Amino acid sequence: DTGVSQNPRHKITKRGQNVTFRCDPISEHNRLYWYRQTLGQGPEFLTYFQNEAQLEKSRLLSDRFSAERPKGSFSTLEIQRTEQGDSAMYLCASSFDRDEYYEQYFGPGTRLTVT
Amino acid sequence: GDSVTQMEGPVTLSEEAFLTINCTYTATGYPSLFWYVQYPGEGLQLLLKATKADDKGSNKGFEATYRKETTSFHLEKGSVQVSDSAVYFCALSEGFQKLVFGTGTRLLVSP
């Protein structure tokens, strides 16, 4: 297994455009998390899935953000009508709820720049 | 809500120096505590963890002890190497769900 993968690694878009990111978790991991990290800050939780069910969403996740995990495998995070404040690194992590400590394994992230 | 506070960086040390990075937390329940490390150009990696009071997490020469009475989880290493240069994040999790991170501390180790 090569770990959590995220695509694209970098995305530059103009304000007002829609963008979609993809995360492929470690196979057999049934939990999947999205975080956002801005420069000089720690990652902030956005949302998480157990299998295909979205169990929690942060207040940071405005109506312009939507996440899906069809069939409980890969996940997508879409941002509609992007704003400059959306510029950040978007991180995905996965874990297996039968692991003793539910360790979260992180992907390399997708860096979004909104111009 | 839950929060994590860690010392601001950068922390600049010479090789073989002793390292301490302070971390304190606020939580409504009884969280698990973690240190994650981010090496230049790489993703976040779990460095060590502790799930109950007085537990000591350790890995790669790094240690941290879960101190419930002082709500702290300070990271220490007896002798740092240049290869330890990275950003270190303290984090907590209640019920093994979402992680709440501190702002990170950059460590720079010079030869």
Boltz contact constraints between the chains, C-beta under 6 A:
constraints:
  - contact:
      token1: [A, 41]
      token2: [B, 103]
      max_distance: 6.0
  - contact:
      token1: [A, 42]
      token2: [B, 89]
      max_distance: 6.0
  - contact:
      token1: [A, 42]
      token2: [B, 101]
      max_distance: 6.0
  - contact:
      token1: [A, 42]
      token2: [B, 102]
      max_distance: 6.0
  - contact:
      token1: [A, 42]
      token2: [B, 103]
      max_distance: 6.0
  - contact:
      token1: [A, 42]
      token2: [B, 104]
      max_distance: 6.0
  - contact:
      token1: [A, 43]
      token2: [B, 101]
      max_distance: 6.0
  - contact:
      token1: [A, 45]
      token2: [B, 98]
      max_distance: 6.0
  - contact:
      token1: [A, 102]
      token2: [B, 96]
      max_distance: 6.0
  - contact:
      token1: [A, 103]
      token2: [B, 46]
      max_distance: 6.0
  - contact:
      token1: [A, 106]
      token2: [B, 43]
      max_distance: 6.0
  - contact:
      token1: [A, 106]
      token2: [B, 44]
      max_distance: 6.0
  - contact:
      token1: [A, 107]
      token2: [B, 43]
      max_distance: 6.0
  - contact:
      token1: [A, 108]
      token2: [B, 43]
      max_distance: 6.0
